Amino acid sequence: DFMVLTGNDLAIDMVMWGSDYLLGLSTFAPDAFALRDRLWLDGDPDFYELNDLLQELGAFTFRSPVPGYRHDAAMFLHARGWITHDGVVAGAVTRPESDRAVLVDIARRVEEWVS
């Protein structure tokens, strides 16, 4: 059987064309991705709004230099209260402090969807 698989964190809407995915981005908000996928399966038009929010998160966090997404992930997960600190291992690419406000805002909007 032929299967379409994607690991493209900048094209998270591939699920609309039947693609399974293995996305680093989904680890930021597995609850939101699960909700998004249920909305798609149910044909709920709210899918598009939530998908756009998750795409915004992906475009912001996976920008160049791409390895910086790890620090953004830590800041995002910390903002959601899922981890106790937002540090990354020594030598990892870090993002500027200004990313925090953007990630806190996106985390707040994600929480509105999943709570």
C-alpha distance (Angstrom), angle and dihedral (degrees) to the residues before:
residue distance angle dihedral
D1 . . .
F2 3.78 . .
M3 3.80 115.2 .
V4 3.77 131.2 -173.5
L5 3.80 111.0 -139.5
T6 3.78 127.6 176.0
G7 3.74 136.3 -168.9
N8 3.80 92.8 177.2
D9 3.79 107.1 129.5
L10 3.80 89.5 -169.5
A11 3.82 93.5 57.7
I12 3.77 103.0 49.3
D13 3.80 92.0 150.3
M14 3.81 90.8 74.6
V15 3.81 86.3 103.8
M16 3.82 85.8 75.4
W17 3.81 88.5 67.8
G18 3.78 95.7 47.0
S19 3.78 98.0 -93.0
D20 3.75 121.5 148.6
Y21 3.76 112.9 -143.6
L22 3.74 143.2 -150.2
L23 3.76 102.5 -165.7
G24 3.76 128.6 172.8
L25 3.78 84.8 -153.9
S26 3.80 91.5 64.7
T27 3.81 89.0 65.1
F28 3.81 88.5 65.9
A29 3.80 91.6 63.8
P30 3.81 114.4 2.7
D31 3.80 89.7 165.6
A32 3.81 91.5 56.4
F33 3.81 92.2 46.5
A34 3.81 90.3 50.4
L35 3.80 90.0 51.0
R36 3.80 91.5 46.2
D37 3.80 91.2 51.7
R38 3.82 91.8 48.5
L39 3.81 89.7 50.8
W40 3.81 90.0 51.8
L41 3.80 92.4 47.3
D42 3.80 90.5 49.8
G43 3.81 93.2 47.4
D44 3.80 90.3 -120.1
P45 3.82 111.7 162.1
D46 3.82 89.3 -143.3
F47 3.80 83.8 78.9
Y48 3.79 89.8 81.1
E49 3.80 95.4 54.0
L50 3.79 93.9 48.0
N51 3.80 91.3 43.0
D52 3.82 89.5 53.2
L53 3.81 90.4 52.5
L54 3.79 91.9 50.2
Q55 3.80 90.2 45.8
E56 3.82 88.6 53.0
L57 3.80 88.7 53.2
G58 3.80 90.8 49.5
A59 3.79 95.7 47.2
F60 3.80 91.0 49.7
T61 3.78 98.7 44.5
F62 3.80 99.4 39.0
R63 3.80 95.4 50.1
S64 3.79 121.0 121.2
P65 2.92 124.9 -35.1
V66 3.80 84.1 42.3
P67 3.84 96.5 -166.0
G68 3.82 86.9 66.7
Y69 3.80 87.6 77.3
R70 3.81 87.4 86.7
H71 3.79 91.5 64.4
D72 3.81 91.2 44.4
A73 3.81 88.4 50.6
A74 3.79 90.2 53.4
M75 3.81 91.8 48.4
F76 3.81 91.2 47.1
L77 3.80 94.9 47.5
H78 3.80 89.8 46.3
A79 3.81 90.3 51.0
R80 3.80 88.5 53.1
G81 3.81 90.3 51.0
W82 3.80 92.0 -117.4
I83 3.81 96.3 120.8
T84 3.79 131.8 31.1
H85 3.81 99.2 -128.3
D86 3.77 139.1 13.2
G87 3.78 99.8 -135.3
V88 3.79 122.9 131.1
V89 3.78 130.3 -153.9
A90 3.78 119.2 -78.1
G91 3.77 112.1 -83.9
A92 3.81 94.8 22.8
V93 3.78 118.7 132.0
T94 3.79 109.4 -98.8
R95 3.78 131.5 -156.9
P96 3.79 126.3 -132.1
E97 3.79 119.4 -91.4
S98 3.81 87.8 -113.2
D99 3.83 88.7 73.3
R100 3.79 89.5 69.6
A101 3.81 96.1 72.7
V102 3.80 91.8 49.5
L103 3.80 92.1 48.1
V104 3.81 93.0 46.6
D105 3.81 88.9 53.2
I106 3.80 93.2 49.1
A107 3.82 90.8 45.3
R108 3.81 89.6 52.8
R109 3.79 91.1 51.9
V110 3.81 91.9 46.7
E111 3.81 89.6 51.6
E112 3.81 89.7 53.6
W113 3.80 88.1 59.5
V114 3.78 98.6 45.6
S115 3.80 101.8 36.9
